[in-house]
Amino acid sequence: MKYLCNFALMERKKFVNQVLKVVMPLVLGGAILYWMYRDFDFQAVRHVMLYEMDWTWMLLSFPFGVLAQSFRGWRWKQTLDPMGEHARPSTAVNAVFLSYAVSLIIPRIGEFTRCGVLKRWEGISFSKALGTVVTERAVDTLIVMLYSGLILLVEMSVFGTFFRKTGTSMDRILSRFSLTGWLVTAICAIAAALLLHLLLRKLSIYNKVKTTLSGIWEGVLSLRGIRNLPLYLFYSIGIWVCYFLHYYLTFFCFDFTAGLGIGCALVSFVVANFAVIVPTPNGAGPWHFAIKTMLILYGVHDEQALFFVLIVHTVQTMLVIALGVWAWLRLSFTSKKLVS
């Protein structure tokens, strides 16, 4: 009887955790959106979309959104080939399309969805397909880190603008430090780093971070099995170039963002990439806040920035849904590969 009670308690706890994983991202994203748009005039959005917005640029951005996901599907097929698992390119791409659409409902579930699609239609091992996700994350993480560091260094002046607007002067802060002050600061920083290291070792997150870093390294090493490495790198870089163009071209839809320049687009793109780490459906909430903040930093009026993030994110989300529906229809009429 005690065993049954414990089992029931464990199942109940597991169920609650699963529900929280679904509900919390929705609540978090919804809370951020409510806070941002609590006093917003939504009636004005219709006027902007009908009379003040150039839809030509929005339509021109769509092919890059489609191409980014297509590159991801073709690259995924390349990763599976060395394992002896050969997926049809169309199925791999449709699996990616569907995964992004499903993630709008439950964040991060898309990775399992696309692996399930390949197992069902191509007979590919689910565990092998899921294992290739580690390689994808490793490559994408390295690319994001590299271009983020480069862009932030090039556009460092914008942060100086931020300090000036907030009345903060870095020169004034640094001038107050004497040699002793610098030494004390350095010692404190080292001590804080050591303390943080010791605390993390006591927490489960330490092992998770260690496992993640180990997985990234293993993923990079697995690239040695790729037959056409230049093509793989082309896909990997092409994914993020297309993501950026999919975002940047929307700047020209509005008069108040058309003249901001590519520098603003690059910086806001980088900041948004880090913001969407927060698991909400398609980054809703964190993405809006990050982009809005950066646009204001570049001189865009608060209300105009809200128009931009609301319209662009909504339209691009509709594209993700459309691609998901298209993929589902295509897969419904795709024959399943016979596995010997």
Salt bridges, closest charged atoms under 4 A:
GLU52 OE2 - HIS47 NE2 3.26
ASP81 OD1 - LYS77 NZ 3.46
ASP81 OD1 - HIS86 ND1 3.00
GLU85 OE2 - LYS128 NZ 3.74
GLU111 OE1 - ARG137 NH2 2.82
GLU122 OE2 - ARG88 NE 2.74
GLU122 OE1 - LYS337 NZ 3.08
GLU136 OE1 - ARG72 NH1 3.69
GLU136 OE1 - ARG114 NH2 2.72
ASP140 OD2 - ARG72 NH1 2.89
ASP140 OD1 - ARG75 NH1 3.18
ASP302 OD1 - LYS292 NZ 3.19
